[in-house]
Amino acid sequence: MDNQYTLAAEFSQWGIGLHSGIKSHIRVIPAPKNAGRYFVRVDLPKTPSIPALINFVVSTTLSTEFGIANIRIRTVEHLLAALAGMGVDNARIEIDGPEVPLLDGSAKLWVEAIASVGLIAQPEEGNGEMGRWGDGEMGRWGDGEMGRWGDGEMGRWGDGEMGQKNINNTDRPQPIKHILNPKLRTENSIDRPIWINQGDAFVAALPSRETRFTYGIDFNPPAIGNQWHSWSPETESFADCIAPARTFALAHQIDHLREAGLIKGGSLDNALVCNESGWLNPPLRFENEPVRHKLLDLVGDLSLLGSFPQAHYLAYKASHKLHIQLAQKISELSVDSKTKNSC
C-alpha cells in the first residue's frame, strides 16, 4: 500500500456557518497514521470526537451533518473534500461550534491553507487497518484515546501545545512542497454498477479503469440551465479545477429557506445567487461553476468512505441525500465482500 499522509503543521480558519449563522473556529492538526480524518468538539465537556465516516451521518438537509448522541457537526463537505482532494489521510479537526465555517462558499481557502503547510509521509507499517470503507473501527470511539500521541496532551484548545511533539521534531520528514496535483486515495475497485435514484435524479458508481467524477445539473434560470462537468483526478488538479467552485442559491428560494431556519449565515460574499435575469454577484470563476460545486460536494460526501474505490462516479440532479445513500451502499457491499472472503 502507498504511504499515508498527514499535514506537516497545523492551520486554522474561522468564519460563519451557512445554516446556523454561528461563528466558529477550526484548527486542523496533524494526526497519527491510521487515525483518519475526524472532528473534535472542543467547546463541549470531554471534547467528544466524531470520525469523518459514513456511519456517523445523521442529516443531509442542504448539507452533510455528523452526530453522536446529541452532538452535531454540520456542513462538513467542503473541508473534507479539500482534505481528501489534497491527499490528507489523517487529520484532527478541532471546532468550537456546531457548524464548519462556509468561508467563501468553496474549498479554495481550505486548499490554500493545506498547501501553505504541506504534507508529510507516514510510511505503511504493520497491517495498516485504517478504518477504511466505514467499518466503524476508526479511532475507537468512546475510549478517549482517539488521535492522541500517547501522552494525553494533544487536542488542548488554545494552549499552543497541539501536535508539538512531532511538529517540532528536527528528525521529522520534510514537508512535500508540490502537492497541488490531486492525490485522491483510491483502494479496491467497483466491480458492478451501483445506482441510487429518486425520480429522474440519480448517482452511480460504475466499474472503470480509472477514477473519474461526472456531474450534471438542470435548473430553470437560463444563467444555470443544463450543465455537465467531468473531472479526472489522475490528470486534473483538484485545487485548480474543483476547489474554487462556490455554492449557489436561487434568489426566489432564499426567503423560504430562511423561514425554515436555514442559510442564516448565507450572503452574497459566500454564495453565488441567481435569478431569472442572471447572477446577482458576478463574475463566476468558471463558466459552469455551479456544476463544479456539486461535484465538489460529491467528493466531500464520498470521502466518508475513508478512501475512494476506483470507479466512474456519475451523478445527475443529485443531492447530499443521494450522495450519502451511494456511499452507504458502497460501504455495505464492501463489508459483505469482506465477510465472504473471510469465510
N, C-alpha and C positions, 0 to 999 in steps of 0.2 A: 504494500500500500504506500502511496505517496506520503510525504511529511504532512503533518497538521501545521496550522499557522495560528499565531495569536498576534496581538498588537505589540509593537516594540515599546510603547509607552502609552499612558492613559491620555484621553482627551475629554473635554466637557463641552456641553452646549446647554442653553436654556431657552425657553420660549413658551408660547401659549398653546394649549391643546385645542385641536379643531372643534371637538364637540363639547367639552366641558368648559372651555374658556379659562381654565385654571393654568396659572404659570407653574412650570416645573423645571427642575434642574436635572441634567443627565450627566453621569460620569461613566465612560466606557473604558474598561480596565483590562489589562492582560489577565488571562486565566490559564490555569494549568492544562496540560494536554488531557484530552478526553472529558474535560468539563463541559464542552459545548458552549452554546450561547444561552445565557439565562439572565433574568431580571431579578433585582433585589429592591424591595420597597423599604428604603432606608428611613422613611418617615414613620413607619409603624413599629410597634413593640416587637422585639426579637428579629427585626429586619428579615421578614419572610422572603423566600426565593420562589420564583416560578420559572421552570425551564421553558425555553422557547421551542416547544414541541407540540405537535398536533393534539396530543392527549389533553392539553390544558386550555383549548379554545372553548369559550363559553358564549360568545356572541359574535355575529357578523353583520350587524346593522350599520352599514356605511363605513365600516372599519373592522379590523380584526382585534378581538379582545380576549385576554387571558384571564383565568380566575382559578383560585383555590379557596374553598370555603367562602368567606365574604371579602376576599382580597381580589382586587381588579387592577389590570393594566391595559389601557386601551390604545388603539391606533399605533400598533407596533410595526406595521408592514413596511413603512419606508426605511426605518432604521435597519430592520432585519434584511431587507433587500440590499441595502448598502453593504452590510457586513458580509452577506453571502456573495454578492457580486464582486466584492474586492478580495475574496478568499480568506476571510477571517473565520476560522473554525471554532475558536474558543474565545469567549469574551464575557466578562461580568459587567452587566449594565445596571448601574445604580440609578434609581429615580426617586424623587421625593414627592411624588404626587401620583394621581390615578391615570394620567394620560401622557404619552410621549409627545413632546412639542412638535408642532407641524413645521416650524421654521418657514422656509419659503414655499412649502407645498410640494416639494420634490425630495429626492435623495441627494441632491447636489452638495449641500453643505455637510452632510454626513460623510459622503465620499471624500470631500476635500479634507475633512478632519482625519480620516483614516490615512489618506495619502501623506498628510503632514507628519505623522508619527512613524509610518512604515510598519512592516511586519517582521516577525522573527519565526524561523522554522522550529518545529517541535518534532524531531525525528521519531519515527514509529519504533516502539519497543514493546515487547510482550505480545499480548493477544489483541490489543487495540480495540477493545469493546467501547466504542464512543457513543453509545446511546443513539445510534442511527435508526431511522425509519420508524420512530415513535414506539420503541419497545418499552418505554417507561422506566428504563434503568438509569437515565442520565441524572447525575447529581445526587442520587439517593435522597429524594425529597423527604424532609421530616426529620433527618438525623442531625441537622445543624452543621454538617460538615461541607456543604456544597461550596465549591470554589475556593476553599481555604488552602493556604500554602502549608499548613501543618502547624502554624504557631498561634492560630486563633486571632491574628491581628488584621487579617485582610477584610476590608469592607467597612472600616470605621469611617463614617461620613464626616468629612471636614477635619480630620486630624492630620492630614498630609502624609499618612503612612501607607497609603494604598499601593500595594504592589512593589514597595521599595526594595524588598529583599532581592528580587530578581532584576528589577529595572536598573538598580544601581550597581549590580554585579559587573565588574570590569571584564569578566570572562564570558559574559553572555554573547550570543551570536550577534553580528552586526545587522541592523535593520536592512530589509530589502528595499531599495530605493525605487526600483522600476516596477510599480505594482498596478499601473493603470490599465493593463490588459487584464480582462476578467479571468478569474481563476475559480470559477464555479466548481465545487467538489461534486463529481459525478461518480456514483458507485452502482454496480449492477446495471441491469438493463430491463426495460419493459419488454416482455415477450409476447404480449397480446394487447389488443386495443382496449382501452378503458374509457368509457363515456359516461358523463353526467349531464343531464339536460333538464331544463324547466321551460316548457313551451318551445319557442324557437331559439332560446338561449342555451348554449352548451359549453362544456370544457372537456378536453380529452387528452389522454396520454397515449401516443401511438408508437409502436416499435420503430426504431430509427437507428441508422449507423452513426448519427451524431446527435448531440443535444441541441435542440432548437425550440424557440418560442415564437408562436404566431398568434396574433390577436386581431379581431375585427370588432368594430362598434358601428352603431347606426342610430343617429339622433335626428330629430326633425329640424332644428335650426340649420340653415344652409352653411353656416360657418363651420359646423362639425360634419353633418351628413354621414356618409358611409366612409369609414377609414379602416385601413389594414396596415399592419406592420409585422415584419418577421425579423427576428434577431438571432444570430448565431454567436454564442459565447466563445466559440473557437476562433472566430475571425474578426469580431467587432467588440470594441471596448464598452463595457457596462458604464464606465464613468462618462464617456463621451456621448453614447448613443441612447442610453436609457435613463440614467440617474437625473439629468436636468429636467425631465418632463414633470410638469406641475399638475396637481389635482385641479379639477374643474367642476363647475356647477352651472346649472341653468337658472337664469335670473328669476323666472316665474315660479320656481320651486323654493326659493330662499325663505320667504315668509312662512310657508307651511312647515319647512324643516325646523325653523326656529321655534315655532309654536309647539312642535313635538319635542322640544328640549335638545335639539341637535344643532350643530355648527355654530355654537355660541362664540367660538373663537375665530370663525372664518371672516376673511376680509379680502379686499382687492390686493392686499400685499402678500397674501399666502394662498390664493386660489385664482385661477382664471374663471371669469364669469361671462357667460354668453347669453344673448337674447336673439330674437328673430332678425335683428338688424346687424348683428355681428358681435365681436368681442368688446367688452366694456373696458378692458385693461390690456390692450396690446402693447408691444408686439409679442408674438409667440416665439418660443425658442426653436421649434420645429414646425414645419407646415402641418404635420399630423401629431402635434404634441399630445392631444387628448388620448389617442390610442396607445401612444408610447407610455403614458402614465398608467393606463390599465395594465399594460404588460409589466410595468414596474411593480404594481400591486400583486400580480400573479407570482412574480419571482419571490416577493416577500412572503406571501402565503405558503408557497410550496417549500420555502426554506424551513418550514416547521417539520419537514421530514428528516432534518438533520443533514442529509445530502440529497442531491438530485439524481434519481435514477435516469440513466441515459434514455431519452425519449424525445419525440417531437410533441411538444405541448401546444395544443391548438384550442383557442377559445373564441367565442362569438357572443357578444352582448351578455357576457357573464358578469359575475358579482363576487364579492368576498364569500358569500354563502356557497356558490358553486365551486370556487377555488378550494375552499376548505373541504367540501364534500369529496372532491377529487383526491386531495391529499389523504383524507381518511380512508378512501377506498384503496389507494396505493399502499398505505400502511397496513391495512387488513390483509391484502394479498401477500405482502411481504412476510407478515407473521405466519400466515398459512403455509407459505413456501418453506419457511424455516422449520416449522413443525413437521412437515412431511419429510424434509431432508434429514431430520434428526431421528426419524423412526427407523 
